[in-house]
Amino acid sequence: MKLFKRYWTIWTITALNALQVAFVNRASNVLFFIGKTIRVSMSLLFLFLIRDQIAHFNQYTTDQVLIFYLTYQFIDTFSQIFYRGVYEFREKIRTGTFDFDLAKPISPLFRALTGQPDINDAFFFIPTTLVSIYIATTLQISVSLSSVLWYLVLLANAFLIATALHIIVLVVGVLTTEVEGVIWMYRDLMRLGRFPVSIYLEPMRLALFFIIPVGMMITIPAEVLLNLEPTYSAGLAIVIGVGILTASLWLWRWSLKHYSSASS
């Protein structure tokens, strides 16, 4: 708990600094907020138009498909709040400022992941979550207390997987200095999770469950919430979440041994 409190304090200070920068650039942040609101609103409008025209989407109802999209939106936005520092990591490697992170008495991985909290997404997260809860209450779906509890557990597991995938992006950055292409490839694959991954054909479906486990992050939690028979068990999703996080931490330690630093 003492270690957690220490790192929470560090992240809070970093977030407050990012908040000050956001207030300085108010106009650009307002435009960002408006643009993101329009994008999400158009996606929801598209889904509601489909809902009025199509009763079923593969083996799912259109109301159920909306739950998959809302789950995707929650996980994607929540992870972006904390892990925006990954987008700045290439510049740290290129300029050598990552050397200073290695010399500080805190985890360089923590600095690389969370060194640039996204305040815009933090502001955006609260209203979109409230709207998502309201939309979910208007849908014709069947949920239970146990399914909601399992859903929350699997959302936490999804955050572990998102953490692991961002760490792997950092590993690639340490080894090759390439970050932008990898992180945007991850974002593109995440967008495939807006719809149930089980509707895709093999081998894409297999890849999205076990190689880049978007399905374990989004599809399985949504299926469990809806009291549907999950494509794969919740237990397997948790095992993969813990496993990929453990593997990513090992890869991070291994990559640091191959980091040549700016002086090289």
N, C-alpha and C positions, 0 to 999 in steps of 0.2 A: 504493500500500500504506500510505503514511503517513496519507493521508486516511481510508482504511478503518479503520485502527487507531484513529484519533481518534474516529470515530463509533461504533466498536464499544465503546470505553471509555465513551463517554457513555451508550450503551444499557445497558451492564452496570451502571453506577451507578444508572440509572433502574430497572432490573430488581431490583437489590438493595433499593432503597427500597420497591418494590412488594412484595417478599418480606417485608419487615419489617411492612408493613401487613397482609399475609395472616396472619402469625403473631399479630398483635394480634386479628384477627377470625377466630379459629380455628373457632368454632362455625358461623358462616355459610359458611365455605369448605368445611367438612366436608359440610354439607348440600348445597352446590352440587355437590361431587364425587359424592355419593351420587345426587343427582337426574340428573346427566349420565350416570352409569354405568347407571342404570336405563333412561334414554331410549335409549342406544346398545344396551343388552342387549335391550330389547324390539324394536328394529328388526332386530337380527340374528336374534332368535327368530322374528320374522315371516317373514324370508327363508328360514330353515331349514325352517319349516313349509311354505312354498311349495315348497321343494326336495323335500320328501317327497311332495307331492301332484301337482306339475306338472313334467314333464320339460323342457319348452321354454318360453321366454318370448319370443314373437315368433321371431326367427331365432337367439336366444341360448339356451344351456342355463342352468339355474338356478345352476349353479356359476359360470358366467361372469358372471351378474348380480351374484353376491356380490362379484366382483372390482370391478365398477363401484361398488358401495356402499362397499367398503373404500377405494377410490381417493378417492371423495368425502369420506369421513371424514378421511382423511389430509390432503388439501389444505385442507379447511375448518378443521380444528383448527390446522394449522400456521400458516395466515394469521392466525387469531384471536390467536395468541400475540403476534405482532409488531404487528398493526394495530388493537389495541383502542383506541388513542388517538382513532380516528375517532369513536367513540361519545361522547367528551367534547368534541368540537370545537365543537358548537353553543354550549355554555356559554362557551367561550373567545371566540367571536364576540360573543355576547350581552353579556358582561360587559366586553369590551375587553381581556382578558388576552392575546389573540392579538397585540395591539400590542407587547407586551414580547418575544414570540417573534421578531417582525420586527426588533427592535433588537439581538438577540443575535448573536454572531459564528458562528452555526451555521445550517444550513438550516432555515427555518421549516417546510418540508415534512417534513423528518425529525422535527421536534418534533411536528407535527400527527399524523403517522402512528404514531409509535412512543413517544409520550410517556407511555403508560399500558400497559406490557406486562401481559398477562394471565397471571399466575402460576398461577392455577387450571388454565387450559388447558395450560400448560407441564407441570404435574404430571400432568395427564390424558393428555397426548400420549404419554408414554413407555410406560405399560402398554398403551394401546390400539394403539399401533404394534406392540408385541411380540405382542399377541393377534392382530392382523390378519395378521402374517407367519405365525404358527402356523396360522391358519384357511386361509390361501392354500396352505400346504403339504399340507393335507388334502383339497383340492378336486381333482376330475378335470379338470384343465386342461393345455394344452400350451404350455409356454414354452421359450425358448432363451436363450442368453447374449446374443445380439444384441438380442432383444426386451426383455430386462431392461435392457440399456444404453440402448436407445432410450426405454424407459419412464422411466428416471431423467432423461434429457434433457428429456422432455416434462413431467415433474413440475416441473422447474426453470422450464420455459416457463409452466406453469400458475401458478406463483408470481409470475411477471412479470405475467401477466394479472390475477391477484388484486390485485397492487400497483396496476396501472393503474386498475382499477375502484374501489379505495378512494380513489385520488387524485381520480377524477371525482366521487366523493361529497363530498370536501373542496371541490372547485370549486363544486359546487352550494351547499355551506354558506357559502362566501365570498360568493356572489352573492345568496343568498336567506335565509340563516341556518337553512334547513331541512336537517337531517341525518338525524334518526331515521327518518322515513318512507322516505327514499331508501335508507338502509343496510338497513332491514328488508325493503324490496322486493328488494334484492340478495340477502339471505339466503334469501328465499322462492324466488327464481329458482335459487339454488344448490342448493336441496333437490330441484329437478327433475332435477338431475344424479345423484341416487342411482340412477336407472335410465338405461339407454342413451338419449341424446337422440334417436337415430335412430328410436326407436319412436313418437315423437310425430308428429302430423299437421302438414302445412303450414298456415299460415305459422309456427306456433310453432317447428317444427324449424329453419327457416331463421333465425329470430330468435335461437334459443339457440346457433346456431353462429357467426353473423356480427354480431349487434347486441350482445347480452350473451353473449359466447362461452363459455358454460358447457360446451358440447359440446367445444370445443377444450381446455378445462381438464381434463375428466374422461373423456368418451367416447373421444376419440382416444387418449390414453395407455393406457386399459384395453384398447382394441381392439388396439393395437400389442403390448402385453404378451402378449395371448392368441393372437398370431400370426393374427389375423383381418384380412381386408381392411378397412382403415379407411374410414370414411364419407368422410373427406377426408384428404389426405396429411399426413404428419407435417411435411413441409416447409412446407405452407400454414399449419399450426397455429403453427409457429415464426414465420413471417412476420407472422401476425396478432398474436402475442404481442409481438414487437418493435414492430410498427406501433402497436398500441393504447397501449403504454407511452410511445412517443415522442409520440403525440398527447395523452396525458393530461398529460405534463410541459409541453407547449406550452400546454394549457388552464390549467394551474396558474399559469404565469407571466402569462398573459393575465388571469386572474381577479384576481391581486394588483394589477394596474393599475386595477381597478374596485373595489377594497376601500376603503370609506369611513372605516374605523376608528371607534373608540368616540367620539372627539372630535367626529365629524360627527353 
